[in-house]
Amino acid sequence: MNHVETLWPLAAVLGEGALWNPADGCVWFVDIKNPTVHRWRWSDGARASWPMPERVGFVVPRTGGGFVLGLKSGLARWTPGSEPVPWLAVDADRPGNRLNDATTDPDGRLWFGSMDDAETDPTGRLWLLDPAGPSAIPQDGPYVVTNGPAVAPDGRTLYHTDTLGRTVWAFDLAVGGALSNRRVFARFGDGDGYPDGMATDAEGGLWVCHWGGGRVTRFRPDGSRDRAIAIPAPQVTKCAFAGPDLDRLVVTTAAIGLDRAAHPQAGDLFRVDPGMRGWVPPPALARADPATA
């Protein structure tokens, strides 16, 4: 039986974006709709939080230090204790959009999604930050709600979630970052809820969070279901392998729209023993800053 531990009972409105940062030994995540970046330290459980000036979809370490933030207006550079520095506007022609969820591939390319903040119109896209220059390039769409993404540890497959379409897509990922061979990897039924954030393990399995399904499911590389771990909160948003041995999953959840009395652990941060190890995507590689280019 997989042990599930509550790390931080913070009742996040929309917890998201869990990741492990080996550089500081901390778990980082965000609360999108109560705009905050949170940090939980592995060694002693110390907690820290930084309010953000607008909705924040993700926080990702950046080569050279600091972090990349996915804000409603676009990408920003950020160092804890300072204000975010606007870096690159995304979807400036779509003011109802915001950024939501991100990952890096083994080469450090940043993949992220944009989505309709009202969750009604298909205005979102999957984006790639060009590490060689000051631009972000749309790769796929349209989507109402983007999620994921995740990359296989060998760097050959990228997974991306169409949440409202209840579909996880897979793409072939070329050495230079080009996507091809878009195909259905998994579909969720009514009893599954909706696919949300994801992580891949060292064996290439894909762990998918169930929004409205209260669990995380591991899919084998061929798309078949392997196992599921129940989480004591119905709206599960993101998971990441974490810890010095990468043998634990940290899981974010959301309390939005729920009766806290009926769901007392909704929005909390959890730690799970998944029975296997993962890998850590590297910091985002960004060679040119649009603000200074």
VENCORGI-V988375 format. One record per residue. N is the residue number from 1. RES is the residue in one letter. PHI is phi as a letter, one per 20 degrees, with the letter a starting at -180 (none if undefined). Layout:
# VENCORGI-V988375
N&RES&PHI ; N&RES&PHI
This chain:
# VENCORGI-V988375
1&M&none ; 2&N&e ; 3&H&f ; 4&V&d ; 5&E&c ; 6&T&e ; 7&L&e ; 8&W&b ; 9&P&e ; 10&L&e ; 11&A&l ; 12&A&g ; 13&V&f ; 14&L&b ; 15&G&f ; 16&E&a ; 17&G&m ; 18&A&g ; 19&L&b ; 20&W&d ; 21&N&d ; 22&P&f ; 23&A&f ; 24&D&c ; 25&G&m ; 26&C&c ; 27&V&e ; 28&W&d ; 29&F&a ; 30&V&c ; 31&D&d ; 32&I&f ; 33&K&e ; 34&N&d ; 35&P&g ; 36&T&b ; 37&V&d ; 38&H&d ; 39&R&c ; 40&W&c ; 41&R&e ; 42&W&f ; 43&S&f ; 44&D&c ; 45&G&m ; 46&A&f ; 47&R&d ; 48&A&b ; 49&S&b ; 50&W&c ; 51&P&f ; 52&M&d ; 53&P&f ; 54&E&b ; 55&R&g ; 56&V&c ; 57&G&e ; 58&F&a ; 59&V&c ; 60&V&c ; 61&P&g ; 62&R&c ; 63&T&g ; 64&G&n ; 65&G&o ; 66&G&m ; 67&F&c ; 68&V&d ; 69&L&d ; 70&G&d ; 71&L&e ; 72&K&f ; 73&S&e ; 74&G&q ; 75&L&e ; 76&A&b ; 77&R&e ; 78&W&b ; 79&T&c ; 80&P&g ; 81&G&n ; 82&S&d ; 83&E&e ; 84&P&f ; 85&V&d ; 86&P&g ; 87&W&c ; 88&L&b ; 89&A&f ; 90&V&c ; 91&D&l ; 92&A&f ; 93&D&e ; 94&R&c ; 95&P&f ; 96&G&e ; 97&N&e ; 98&R&b ; 99&L&e ; 100&N&b ; 101&D&m ; 102&A&a ; 103&T&b ; 104&T&d ; 105&D&e ; 106&P&g ; 107&D&e ; 108&G&n ; 109&R&f ; 110&L&e ; 111&W&d ; 112&F&b ; 113&G&d ; 114&S&d ; 115&M&b ; 116&D&f ; 117&D&f ; 118&A&e ; 119&E&m ; 120&T&c ; 121&D&d ; 122&P&e ; 123&T&d ; 124&G&e ; 125&R&b ; 126&L&e ; 127&W&c ; 128&L&c ; 129&L&f ; 130&D&f ; 131&P&f ; 132&A&e ; 133&G&a ; 134&P&e ; 135&S&b ; 136&A&c ; 137&I&d ; 138&P&f ; 139&Q&d ; 140&D&a ; 141&G&q ; 142&P&e ; 143&Y&c ; 144&V&e ; 145&V&c ; 146&T&e ; 147&N&b ; 148&G&n ; 149&P&f ; 150&A&b ; 151&V&c ; 152&A&f ; 153&P&f ; 154&D&e ; 155&G&m ; 156&R&e ; 157&T&c ; 158&L&d ; 159&Y&d ; 160&H&b ; 161&T&d ; 162&D&e ; 163&T&f ; 164&L&f ; 165&G&e ; 166&R&l ; 167&T&c ; 168&V&d ; 169&W&e ; 170&A&c ; 171&F&c ; 172&D&f ; 173&L&d ; 174&A&f ; 175&V&g ; 176&G&e ; 177&G&o ; 178&A&f ; 179&L&d ; 180&S&b ; 181&N&l ; 182&R&f ; 183&R&b ; 184&V&f ; 185&F&e ; 186&A&b ; 187&R&c ; 188&F&d ; 189&G&e ; 190&D&g ; 191&G&f ; 192&D&e ; 193&G&m ; 194&Y&c ; 195&P&f ; 196&D&c ; 197&G&f ; 198&M&b ; 199&A&b ; 200&T&d ; 201&D&e ; 202&A&f ; 203&E&e ; 204&G&n ; 205&G&f ; 206&L&d ; 207&W&d ; 208&V&d ; 209&C&e ; 210&H&d ; 211&W&f ; 212&G&n ; 213&G&d ; 214&G&l ; 215&R&a ; 216&V&c ; 217&T&d ; 218&R&e ; 219&F&d ; 220&R&f ; 221&P&g ; 222&D&e ; 223&G&n ; 224&S&f ; 225&R&e ; 226&D&d ; 227&R&a ; 228&A&c ; 229&I&c ; 230&A&f ; 231&I&d ; 232&P&f ; 233&A&b ; 234&P&f ; 235&Q&d ; 236&V&e ; 237&T&d ; 238&K&a ; 239&C&c ; 240&A&b ; 241&F&f ; 242&A&b ; 243&G&n ; 244&P&g ; 245&D&d ; 246&L&l ; 247&D&d ; 248&R&c ; 249&L&d ; 250&V&d ; 251&V&c ; 252&T&e ; 253&T&b ; 254&A&c ; 255&A&d ; 256&I&g ; 257&G&m ; 258&L&d ; 259&D&e ; 260&R&f ; 261&A&f ; 262&A&f ; 263&H&c ; 264&P&f ; 265&Q&d ; 266&A&f ; 267&G&n ; 268&D&e ; 269&L&e ; 270&F&c ; 271&R&c ; 272&V&c ; 273&D&e ; 274&P&e ; 275&G&n ; 276&M&a ; 277&R&d ; 278&G&d ; 279&W&b ; 280&V&d ; 281&P&g ; 282&P&f ; 283&P&g ; 284&A&f ; 285&L&e ; 286&A&b ; 287&R&e ; 288&A&c ; 289&D&e ; 290&P&g ; 291&A&f ; 292&T&c ; 293&A&f
